[in-house]
Amino acid sequence: MDDFVRGFGEIDHTHLPDVGGKGANLGEMTRAGLPVPPGFCVTTSAYRSFAASSPKLEELLRLLEQARYDDLERIGRLGQEIREHLTSIPMPGEIAAAIIKAWESAGRDRAYAVRSSATAEDLPSASFAGQQDTYLNVVGAEQLLQAVQRCWASLFTDRAISYRAKNGFSHRAVLLSVVVQQMVFPDVSGIMFTADPVTGRRDTVSIDASFGLGEALVSGLVTADLYQVRADEIVLKKISKKEQAIYAAAEGGTVTRTLPPEERELQALPDEKIVELARLGRRIEAHYGAEQDIEWALAGGHFFILQSRPITSLYPLPQLKDSRFRVLINLGYIQMMTDPMKPLALSVLSHITDFVMDAPDLQIITNAGGRFFIDLTGPLSVKRIRRRLLTLLSRMDEMIASALSEAVEREEFPQEPPSRKAIFRVVRNLLSVALPATANVMLNRYVRDPGKAKARAEAFMDEIVLDTRERVEAAAGAERLRIIRRGIGRIVPDVIAKIVVHLIAGMLASGELERLLKERAGGEQAASLLSRLYKSLPGNVTTEMGLALGDLADTARELPDVAACLQQAEGEGFYERLRHVPGGSGFLQELDRFLSRYGMRGAGEIDITKPRWYEDPSQLISSIVSNMQTSSPGGHRAKFKQGEADAEEAAREIVRLFRSGRERRKAARLVRLYRYLMGMREHHKFALIRLMDVYKRAILAEARELVRKGVFHQPEDAYYFSLEELTDMLEDRFPGNLRDLAENRRQQHELNIRLKSPRVMTSLGEMISGKPRDAEAPAGALLGTPVSAGVVEGIARVVVSLEDARLNAGEILVAPYTDPGWTPLFTSAAGLVTEVGGMMTHGSVIAREYGIPAVVGIEGATGTIQDGDRIRVDGTNGFVQILKQRETMQDRE
């Protein structure tokens, strides 16, 4: 056939540039022997030739490229002008002749479905389904040519323009083919997903079915029947009331008919056909090697496949060693870093558990979609461990604990615990760490002076960091990376376990003190006293960092030119600009002192590939400026002092509750343990971050060597490879085009950013969200976990990225999560709301220390609450109310 037309039998997946995603898939399935109605494609060459015949399309496209995806008025105006123009100009004769010739070969007396097929449609990375138009029951040459031309014009529907702009596709780059396919006049039709599109469960085929043409279902005219099939068994049937259906009209086109009452609640597909269709879906999935979204029709007792495309919304499956059922939790929801990580970060953190993983058949940590997941199937299968584990996790994130409680009720969940051999290996390795740690916990709890704990821990930390730096810097090449890998595997037993013992002793003291206070004063007074005692804890490295940043703001506040430079700074180059303003050099000296102490920190700091503050000090600008705008000089220190005074008074009140000298001495020690050791909750993480910085500098030094050899374009390309791969590169043992591989992984990371990651998922791909806690709350309130008592009303400031934060005094911080990099914002915040977290996560702890109400774990809070809404945060009962929406307030003004 002509270059302007290709038959389905000539097409496969390699022809996507010529026939678009839909056309390529139809050709691929035709050649695979699947039941696809015959047809042909009008190629993108035809569209290009047609577009080139337009005298004004190029100018219209230039204007369109300048429109933002959310500028709907401009998009609507330009889109309509382009569509009207493209349907008004004549189709070039050679294109029309090629289409008519193909139509005559296919059958002049038949009816056809004419569908658009874009070159960026039905791809694994993006689905443009529904963005262009479809014309059904097209009869005759004239109708066919008109339908083809309208399809070309539909490349510029408002929704298609906006979708391309939002997803970074050029309007010029996306070309259009048109699929011309013989019509099937079905008794029943619908959509089939070879994985549950709602939960992600991969062993479930989900089928929607209704009478007549599938357009009734797609357009929302009817609610379809829903059937779900697993292993050839129907596990779910929901029969809907189907009042209308769309059928082909005799004169061409379609007609909507009202179904007679006796047919409306009939099951659209009989059971045997449901199972037959599910098997066909699995066959198509096997051909493509990926889960599929399939349009199907049943006519004359036979199934026809009208389209198949990848399901782009599914979260990737975790990488597991076998096919046994697993339940996994997302580590990011505990570590307050739900963003995806690059391969190097995943590789580095995966070695944290090396000290306990001395057997190839054991797997605790895996990853999916750039996030870490921990396999908890083994511990959850032991009931006594399960109860304690769920209690612990509920303090970190209640929704995770709720989701796990739901997961263990699944019929697939293994009731047998792991093998004794596997348990023995894990327990043996854990005990080698736990036994000496327990001894240290007891010494800290009963013997040692808690006032000296911070100095001891920091001296140990400094020694470890210095020793690590010397060992890493003494090596080079692949051997340096091997030293790093071994060092990461020993961080928990050699470093974290020796620092966290202080916090554990403090937590034991906290529990005992809480019990004694409840016995002596009752639950309400005990909670109030402990809340006050928690304020301004001494020794918290994150709090000290926030105070030091406040000091920087005070310095800048006294230097008007510096303050103005910071307020106008836009990141890159601000350091150099500051040097040339009066007072800038002095401020930079203060900033350098801050960075020498805390520069290895940053937002999402457990990810080794994230920029540290010393690498990009501009990350600190928003926090410094917010502090300047919302706090008086020395206000942050005064607030901390006020908290200290309140805590000291609470300590005195606690001791006075006890009568005998022995009871008072016991209470006084518990109070000291509480104050000094609970303040050390960030020390073990600070040690981890400091060591990670040593490793990052060394890895980048080797990456620069790979740049010198021409392997990489830039050192940061190393972020897209694992430690093992980098080791092989340094020894010239890694095959393939590394630059192309780095680019592919960079693109995959961009896709991962768009994925909404689950809290809990199973090895079948099922995402389990958990249920909000039961709480007495007003109707419409957003339920979460109460983590810092009190009630506050104020303006919501929604901050998704720390770099863009601008928080005014008295505003309520609403964020996906917070980690230590966010701490400076707490000096301005009147309250806190996060999507992630529990009682012991970062934002919760800092909120209690600062004495501001906080509710965490509210799914979708940053989308439901709009920036500028007036909200009420009830940190005592765990809910948030939207009192007045931003738009309403603006309308009133």
MARSE-328128 format. One record per residue (C-alpha): residue in one letter; x, y, z negated. Coordinates in pm, whole numbers. Each point is the difference from the previous one (the first is absolute). Layout:
  residu       X       Y       Z
       A       X       Y       Z
...
This chain:
  residu       X       Y       Z
       M       0       0       0
       D      91     368      25
       D     213     166    -273
       F    -316     182     -98
       V    -178    -325     -94
       R     102    -328    -167
       G    -213    -311     -63
       F      -7    -157    -345
       G     185    -305     134
       E     297     222      93
       I      31     160    -344
       D     166     -89    -331
       H     141     190    -299
       T     295     129     206
       H    -239     209     211
       L    -114     225    -284
       P     148     317     162
       D    -206     -75     313
       V    -332    -113    -147
       G      -4     118    -363
       G     -49    -207    -312
       K    -352    -123      77
       G      86    -102     357
       A     324    -172    -103
       N    -185    -202    -264
       L    -273    -109     243
       G     261    -111     253
       E     199    -179    -270
       M    -308    -191    -118
       T    -110     -81     356
       R     338    -156      75
       A     -15    -191    -332
       G    -322    -170     110
       L    -229     177    -245
       P    -366      64      98
       V      35     357     132
       P    -249     133     259
       P     193      77     323
       G      91     348     113
       F     274     242      99
       C     177     312    -126
       V      32     339     164
       T     363      73     -91
       T     167     299    -161
       S     156      72     341
       A    -351      79     122
       Y     -56     230    -297
       R     333     178      60
       S     -83      53     367
       F    -348     123     -92
       A     140     239    -265
       A     263     130     246
       S    -278      98     238
       S    -127     252    -260
       P     117     359      55
       K     -42     103    -367
       L      40    -311    -222
       E     366      71     -82
       E     -82     344    -145
       L    -290    -144    -204
       L     229    -271    -142
       R     258     262     -97
       L    -267     182    -202
       L    -119    -328    -151
       E     348     -98    -122
       Q      -1     316    -215
       A    -322     -95    -184
       R      21    -152    -350
       Y    -196    -319     -64
       D    -220     178    -255
       D     -72     306     220
       L    -330    -154     106
       E    -144     314     157
       R     293      42     239
       I      11    -372      73
       G    -372       1      80
       R      28     296     236
       L     305    -127     190
       G    -123    -359       8
       Q    -332      97     154
       E     172     216     261
       I     236    -286     100
       R    -281    -258      16
       E    -220     221     215
       H     292      74     228
       L      97    -368      45
       T    -355    -110      79
       S     -48     281     251
       I     301     -56     228
       P     -23    -266     275
       M     172    -336     -44
       P     285     -42     254
       G    -113    -219     291
       E     274    -264     -29
       I     -89     -62    -366
       A    -374     -29      73
       A      72    -240     285
       A     215    -226    -220
       I    -271     -14    -268
       I    -277     -81     252
       K     215    -274     157
       A      56    -166    -340
       W    -370      35     -84
       E    -103    -166     324
       S     238    -290     -69
       A    -137     -43    -351
       G    -363       7     116
       R    -207     290     130
       D    -323    -139    -142
       R     121     -22    -359
       A     -27     246    -288
       Y     317     120    -173
       A     119     142    -328
       V     240     291      56
       R     229      76    -294
       S     290     232     -62
       S     339    -154     -81
       A     264     241    -130
       T     372     -80      -1
       A       7      74    -376
       E    -304    -217     -70
       D     -19    -330    -189
       L     363      15    -108
       P     135    -165    -318
       S      93     347    -129
       A    -320     190      84
       S    -350     -76     118
       F    -165     248     235
       A    -312    -215      15
       G    -313     205      62
       Q     189     314      96
       Q    -107     -13     367
       D    -330     -81     171
       T    -168    -322     119
       Y    -270     -39     267
       L    -212    -316      10
       N    -207    -167     270
       V     155     206     277
       V    -153     -99     336
       G     111     111     348
       A     303     176     145
       E    -110     355     -79
       Q     -75     -75    -368
       L     333    -182     -27
       L     210     292     132
       Q    -188     244    -222
       A      59    -222    -305
       V     374     -25      76
       Q      31     376      29
       R    -195      56    -322
       C     232    -245    -175
       W     299     202     116
       A    -165     316    -135
       S     -75    -172    -331
       L     373      -5     -73
       F     -77     354    -121
       T    -293     -57    -235
       D      33     203    -319
       R      61    -311    -212
       A     267    -132     240
       I     184     334       7
       S      -4      34    -380
       Y     109    -362     -55
       R     296      35     236
       A     109     329    -156
       K     -23    -140    -354
       N     198    -314      90
       G     272     177     197
       F     -93    -113     353
       S      53     250     281
       H    -312      70     208
       R     216     -25     311
       A     164    -328    -104
       V    -325    -194     -57
       L    -128    -118     337
       L    -327    -170      83
       S     -87    -315     186
       V    -361    -107      56
       V    -122    -358     -53
       V    -275    -119     235
       Q    -142    -327    -130
       Q    -299    -210     101
       M    -287      59    -240
       V    -111    -271    -238
       F    -367      29    -100
       P      18    -156    -345
       D    -266    -144    -225
       V     226      80    -296
       S     322     200     -24
       G     225     159    -257
       I     346      39    -146
       M     226    -260    -159
       F     302      63    -223
       T     240    -289     -50
       A      80     140    -346
       D    -239     163    -245
       P      33     370      95
       V    -117     114    -344
       T     211    -212    -236
       G     276     -98     242
       R     -42    -371     -73
       R     164    -183     291
       D    -174    -338     -29
       T    -342     158      57
       V    -162      58     340
       S    -259     277     -30
       I    -276      19     264
       D    -257     275      59
       A    -290    -103     227
       S    -316     161     139
       F    -242     -60     286
       G      66     146     345
       L     302     207      95
       G     268      76    -258
       E     -39     376      53
       A    -291      -6    -250
       L     241    -120    -265
       V     290     229      97
       S    -224     308      12
       G    -149     -74    -341
       L    -349     -50     138
       V     -36    -330    -189
       T     147    -170    -303
       A     141    -326     128
       D      -4    -342    -160
       L     326     -76    -181
       Y     150    -350       0
       Q     332    -106    -150
       V     177    -326      79
       R     295    -173    -168
       A     143    -329     124
       D    -309     -65     218
       E    -235      56    -296
       I    -246     288     -19
       V      69     161    -340
       L    -225     306      36
       K    -317      89     193
       K    -177     335     -28
       I    -303      16     229
       S     -98     360      72
       K    -324     153     118
       K      61      79     369
       E    -280     229     117
       Q     147     100     337
       A     227    -135     274
       I     159     137     318
       Y     -52    -185     330
       A     100      59     362
       A    -256     190     210
       A    -102    -133     343
       E      89     325     174
       G     341      22    -168
       G     107     134    -336
       T    -152    -117    -327
       V    -323      27    -196
       T     -70     -17    -373
       R    -292    -225    -103
       T    -180     -55    -326
       L       5    -367     -98
       P    -327    -173     -95
       P     -44     -43    -380
       E      41    -379      13
       E     353      33     154
       R     143     273    -219
       E     125    -220    -284
       L      97    -304     204
       Q     359    -121     -28
       A     162     127     320
       L     245    -291      37
       P     -73    -360    -102
       D     248    -160    -239
       E     166    -220     260
       K      62     302     224
       I     147     195    -291
       V     259    -273     -57
       E      66     -31     377
       L      60     374      27
       A     234       1    -301
       R     208    -275     164
       L      18     207     319
       G     118     297    -208
       R     279    -207    -154
       R     104    -113     349
       I      28     364     114
       E     190      93    -317
       A     244    -286      59
       H      60     121     356
       Y      89     353    -114
       G     172    -103    -322
       A    -190     269    -193
       E    -343      57    -151
       Q    -255     120     258
       D    -307     224      25
       I    -210    -172     270
       E    -311     107     193
       W    -207    -303     103
       A    -331     -87     163
       L    -217    -314      12
       A    -189     -53     328
       G    -159    -321     120
       G     147    -189    -293
       H     359      96      91
       F     233     247    -173
       F     178     272     196
       I     285     216    -129
       L     -35     363     103
       Q     302     140    -183
       S     264     -83    -259
       R     230     240    -178
       P     231     -23    -304
       I    -147      98    -337
       T     219     298     -87
       S    -150      67    -344
       L     120    -319    -172
       Y     269      29    -263
       P     297    -224      91
       L      34    -336    -170
       P     269     -39    -267
       Q     314    -188     100
       L     -23    -333    -183
       K     202    -320      16
       D    -295    -236      24
       S    -375      -3      65
       R    -116     -59    -358
       F    -257     242    -142
       R     159     297    -177
       V    -122     304    -192
       L     228     302      17
       I      -1     349    -152
       N     135     313     165
       L     305     114    -196
       G     -48     354     129
       Y    -314      46    -210
       I     203     -74    -313
       Q     309     195     101
       M    -205     301     118
       M     131     -18     354
       T    -268    -121     240
       D     176     131     311
       P     159    -263     226
       M     374     -59     -24
       K     253     -48     276
       P     178    -336      42
       L     311     104    -196
       A    -206     102    -304
       L    -195    -327      17
       S     324    -194      28
       V     167     176    -293
       L    -294     -39    -236
       S     -57    -363     101
       H     331     -88    -167
       I    -114     134    -339
       T    -136    -347     -84
       D     312    -189     114
       F      96     -70    -362
       V    -308    -217     -45
       M     -29    -141     354
       D     267    -268      18
       A    -208    -244     207
       P     -91      34     368
       D    -355    -128     -56
       L     -89     276    -246
       Q    -145     329     124
       I    -115     279    -230
       I      33     308     219
       T    -104      40     362
       N    -106     288     223
       A    -272      94     243
       G     -63     326     181
       G     315     152    -152
       R    -122     -58    -358
       F     120    -240    -266
       F    -229    -268    -136
       I      56    -220    -306
       D    -131    -357       6
       L    -186     -59    -328
       T    -169    -325      98
       G     212    -214    -233
       P     -46     204    -318
       L    -371      52      74
       S     -57    -375      28
       V      96     -42    -368
       K    -298     125    -202
       R     191     111    -310
       I     249     197     211
       R    -283     131     218
       R    -176     173    -290
       R     315     177    -117
       L     104      92     353
       L    -340     153      78
       T      12     198    -326
       L     345     133      86
       L     -97      88     358
       S    -317     175    -114
       R     224     251    -180
       M     182      64     326
       D    -299       3     236
       E    -346    -117    -104
       M    -108     -58     359
       I     287    -245      53
       A    -104    -198    -307
       S    -362       2     119
       A     101    -117     349
       L     213    -282    -142
       S    -287    -114    -222
       E    -208     -21     317
       A     273    -180     197
       V      43    -285    -248
       E    -369     -83      45
       R      55     -77     369
       E     -56    -365      87
       E     339      -8     169
       F     185     112    -314
       P     225    -283    -124
       Q    -105    -128    -341
       E     323    -196     -44
       P     298     193    -141
       P     331       7     189
       S     228    -302     -21
       R     184     -49    -329
       K     330      11     185
       A     -77     343     143
       I    -127     127    -336
       F     312    -130    -175
       R     234     183     240
       V    -185     329     -38
       V     -36     -29    -379
       R     366     -97     -39
       N     116     307     189
       L    -243     230    -175
       L     100    -131    -343
       S     365      77      74
       V    -110     363      15
       A    -290      -5    -245
       L     175    -159    -300
       P     278     259     -43
       A    -250     275      89
       T    -237    -123    -272
       A     281      11    -256
       N      71     360      99
       V    -368      89     -19
       M     -15    -130    -358
       L     316     190     -98
       N    -146     318     147
       R    -333     -62    -172
       Y     127     -77    -349
       V     365     104     -41
       R     142     261     237
       D     -49     374     -27
       P    -246      95     280
       G     143     352       4
       K     323    -138     149
       A    -166    -221     263
       K       6     258     277
       A     372      71     -40
       R      80    -373      -4
       A    -208     -67     312
       E     145     292     193
       A     359     -88     -88
       F     -65    -355     123
       M    -166     136     314
       D     293     233      78
       E     247    -286     -43
       I    -195    -232     229
       V     -41     264     272
       L     372      90     -12
       D     107    -364      15
       T    -239     -70     289
       R     125     301     195
       E     362    -106     -42
       R     -69    -356     116
       V    -204     109     300
       E     246     268     110
       A     294    -240     -29
       A    -149    -223     270
       A     -85      66     364
       G    -192    -150     289
       A    -205    -313     -37
       E     160     -84    -336
       R    -129     328    -142
       L    -355     -93      98
       R      40    -343    -159
       I     108     165    -324
       I    -307     223      20
       R    -228    -299      53
       R     146    -183    -299
       G     -23     315    -209
       I    -368      49      82
       G     -70    -358    -105
       R     152      69    -343
       I    -170     334     -73
       V    -281    -155    -205
       P     204    -226    -231
       D     310     221     -27
       V    -154     347     -13
       I    -376      31     -25
       A     -41    -273    -264
       K     259     173    -222
       I    -171     339      23
       V    -368     -94      -2
       V      43    -169    -340
       H     -31     345    -158
       L    -337      61     164
       I    -126    -347     -93
       A      89      61    -365
       G    -185     329      23
       M    -306    -171     145
       L       2    -257    -281
       A      19     281    -251
       S    -281     182     183
       G    -227    -303     -21
       E      68     -51    -368
       L     -46     368     -79
       E    -330       7     189
       R    -124    -304    -196
       L      95     153    -335
       L    -162     333      86
       K    -324    -164     106
       E     -11    -187    -330
       R      76     314    -198
       A    -186     275     191
       G    -228    -163     260
       G      30     -27     376
       E     -92     357      94
       Q     245     170    -237
       A     271    -255      87
       A     -37      79     371
       S      15     374     -68
       L     313     -27    -216
       L     181    -224     248
       S     -94     231     286
       R     156     294    -184
       L     303    -207    -102
       Y      65     -81     366
       K      44     365      98
       S     347     129      98
       L     181    -326     -68
       P     375      55     -46
       G     242    -161     245
       N    -231     -55     296
       V     233      52     297
       T    -287      91     230
       T    -135     261    -240
       E     350     142     -44
       M      27      22     379
       G    -327     194      13
       L     126     242    -266
       A     326      51     190
       L    -196      77     316
       G    -201     253    -200
       D     328     162    -102
       L      88      29     370
       A    -331     175      60
       D      78     242    -285
       T     336      78     159
       A    -163      66     338
       R    -273     212    -161
       E     264     243    -129
       L     148      37     350
       P    -264     163     227
       D     193     -63     323
       V      52    -365     -89
       A    -368     -37     -93
       A    -108     152     331
       C     239    -225     194
       L    -139    -310    -173
       Q    -361      99      63
       Q      73      46     371
       A     227    -304      33
       E     -95    -261     255
       G     240    -277     -89
       E     302     -40     223
       G     262     272     -34
       F    -142     154    -318
       Y     328     -77    -186
       E     200     214     242
       R    -259     279      -6
       L      16      14    -379
       R     377      57       7
       H     -54     332     176
       V    -260     156    -230
       P      87     186    -321
       G      22    -245    -287
       G     -18    -298     236
       S     345    -140     -80
       G     -72       0    -373
       F    -333    -175      52
       L     165    -260     222
       Q     253     -75    -274
       E    -289     -71    -236
       L    -165    -213     267
       D     322    -196      55
       R      21     -69    -374
       F    -357    -131      11
       L      80    -218     302
       S     313    -141    -164
       R    -227    -137    -274
       Y    -320     -81     190
       G      85      25     370
       M     -33    -375      59
       R    -372      26     -74
       G    -284      86     236
       A    -352     -89     103
       G     -47    -375      53
       E     346     -53    -143
       I     -13    -382     -23
       D      28      10     380
       I     373      30      69
       T     -68     155     341
       K    -200     293    -138
       P     198     326     -11
       R     147      85    -340
       W      -9     353    -136
       Y     373      44      58
       E     -52     -99     364
       D    -293     239      46
       P     -25     257    -282
       S    -285     171     186
       Q    -226    -270    -151
       L      29     189    -330
       I    -118     335     137
       S    -374     -62     -45
       S      51    -104    -365
       I     222     300     -76
       V    -241     243     165
       S    -305    -153    -172
       N     177      32    -334
       M      88     364      71
       Q    -362      78      89
       T    -176    -184    -281
       S     224      29    -305
       S     140     291    -190
       P     377      20     -62
       G      91    -277    -241
       G    -362    -119       2
       H      94    -359      77
       R     238     -12    -297
       A    -256     165    -225
       K    -264    -252     105
       F     239    -284     -77
       K      82     152    -339
       Q    -369      36     -75
       G     -46    -369      80
       E     293     -87    -227
       A    -153     199    -285
       D    -338    -169      47
       A     169    -341       5
       E     198      77    -317
       E    -318     107    -177
       A    -173    -319     116
       A     297    -200    -135
       R     -40     164    -341
       E    -375     -65       1
       I      58    -366      85
       V     247     -51    -286
       R    -234     177    -246
       L    -272    -254      79
       F     198    -264    -189
       R      24       2    -380
       S     290    -215    -120
       G     361      85      65
       R      52    -330     181
       E    -295      62     235
       R     118     355      67
       R     354    -114      79
       K    -139    -261     239
       A    -227     256     167
       A     284     252      25
       R     225    -255     176
       L    -278     -98     238
       V     -53     368      81
       R     373      48      70
       L       9    -311     216
       Y    -308     123     186
       R     141     347      64
       Y     356     -90      97
       L     -51    -330     182
       M    -323      68     189
       G     182     302     143
       M     241    -243     167
       R    -257    -153     232
       E     174     151     307
       H     359     -92     -87
       H       9    -344     165
       K    -145     142     322
       F     247     291     -14
       A     283    -255     -22
       L    -142    -182     302
       I     -22     322     202
       R     355     100     -89
       L     135    -338     110
       M    -209       8     318
       D     159     335      82
       V     349    -152     -28
       Y    -109    -276     237
       K    -168     240     242
       R     312     214      37
       A     209    -309      68
       I    -246    -141     256
       L     -11     333     184
       A     382       8       4
       E      -4    -335     181
       A    -280     125     227
       R     220     293     102
       E     263    -254      99
       L    -260    -171     220
       V     -78     338     159
       R     372      42      70
       K       0    -339     173
       G    -299     104     212
       V    -237    -249    -161
       F    -234     268    -142
       H    -103     346     116
       Q      -3     129    -359
       P      70    -147    -348
       E    -371      -2     -86
       D     -53    -270     264
       A     129    -236    -272
       Y    -332      51    -181
       Y    -169    -224     259
       F     216    -304     -76
       S      45    -229    -298
       L     318     -29    -206
       E      67    -337     161
       E     -39     142     351
       L     233     290     -80
       T     253    -247    -136
       D     -15    -196     326
       M      43     320     202
       L     314      93    -191
       E     138    -343      88
       D    -119      26     363
       R    -240    -292     -46
       F    -336     170      62
       P    -130     -54     355
       G    -233     210     210
       N     -51     365      94
       L      13     162    -343
       R    -111     344     114
       D    -316    -139     158
       L     -64    -216    -306
       A      39     301    -230
       E    -248     195     213
       N    -251    -288      -4
       R      22     -22    -377
       R     -34     375     -30
       Q    -324     -21     198
       Q    -120    -288    -218
       H      68     210    -309
       E    -214     279     145
       L    -280    -253      48
       N      42    -122    -358
       I     -48     356    -126
       R    -351      -2     144
       L     -95    -326    -173
       K    -204      14    -318
       S     180    -249    -220
       P    -198    -226    -235
       R      52     -30    -373
       V     -43    -378      14
       M       2    -232     298
       T       4    -373      60
       S     212    -205     237
       L    -314     -24     219
       G      18     376      52
       E    -301      74    -221
       M      23     341    -167
       I    -160      13    -345
       S     -61     347    -140
       G    -138     -72    -346
       K    -290     179    -164
       P       5     321    -204
       R     -40     -43    -373
       D    -344      31    -154
       A     -38     343    -152
       E    -275     227    -120
       A      28     274     257
       P    -234     247     173
       A    -154    -104     330
       G     239      58     290
       A     309      18    -219
       L     323    -159     123
       L     103    -281    -234
       G     361     -71     -95
       T     221     -86    -295
       P      18     248    -291
       V     368      46     -88
       S      24     338    -177
       A    -288     118    -215
       G    -187     326      33
       V    -231     179     242
       V      98     280     236
       E    -170     191     279
       G     185     178     276
       I      86      33     366
       A     129    -320     162
       R     333      32     177
       V      35    -304     226
       V     369     -76      55
       V      77    -288     236
       S     367      88      56
       L     221     143    -273
       E     183     221     249
       D    -325     189      70
       A    -100      44    -365
       R    -111     345    -112
       L    -171     -31    -338
       N    -135     305    -184
       A     -43      22    -376
       G    -318    -166    -121
       E     -55    -208     314
       I     -56    -376      -9
       L     252    -211     188
       V    -165    -262     227
       A     253    -233     162
       P      36    -352     140
       Y     250     -72    -278
       T     279     172    -190
       D     354    -109     -73
       P     287     179    -180
       G      49     233     297
       W    -343     149     -73
       T      72      80    -366
       P      64     376      48
       L    -362      47     118
       F    -130    -113    -339
       T     107     326    -164
       S    -265     176     211
       A    -273    -267      15
       A    -306      18    -224
       G     -97    -357      82
       L      95    -298     214
       V    -189    -231     237
       T     176    -275     199
       E    -104    -285     227
       V     254    -237    -150
       G     110     -80    -352
       G     -82    -122    -348
       M      69      77    -364
       M     379     -47      24
       T      77     146     343
       H     197     320      47
       G    -277     257      39
       S    -193    -144    -295
       V     298      15    -233
       I      96     355     100
       A    -362     117     -25
       R     -20    -127    -359
       E     336     157     -79
       Y    -120     334     138
       G    -342     -40    -161
       I    -206      39     319
       P    -309    -214      81
       A      60    -265     265
       V    -196    -264     189
       V     183    -240     234
       G     -87    -288     231
       I    -278     180     192
       E       0    -159     344
       G      -3     263     277
       A      10     296    -240
       T     206     220     235
       G    -262     -44     272
       T    -314      27    -212
       I     122     304    -195
       Q      76     290     231
       D     269     258     -64
       G    -173     292    -174
       D    -294    -196    -146
       R     -89      79    -359
       I      15    -322    -200
       R     -31    -131    -355
       V     252    -259    -120
       D    -108    -210    -298
       G     319    -171    -114
       T    -175    -149    -301
       N    -267    -197     186
       G     174     -39     335
       F    -201     185     263
       V      17     308     223
       Q    -292     216     111
       I      -2     228     301
       L    -182     304    -139
       K       8     225     304
       Q     142     -73     341
       R     239     242     164
       E    -229      68     296
       T    -292      89    -227
       M     218     241    -194
       Q     119     166     320
       D    -356      33     129
       R    -106     171    -322
       E     288     244      22
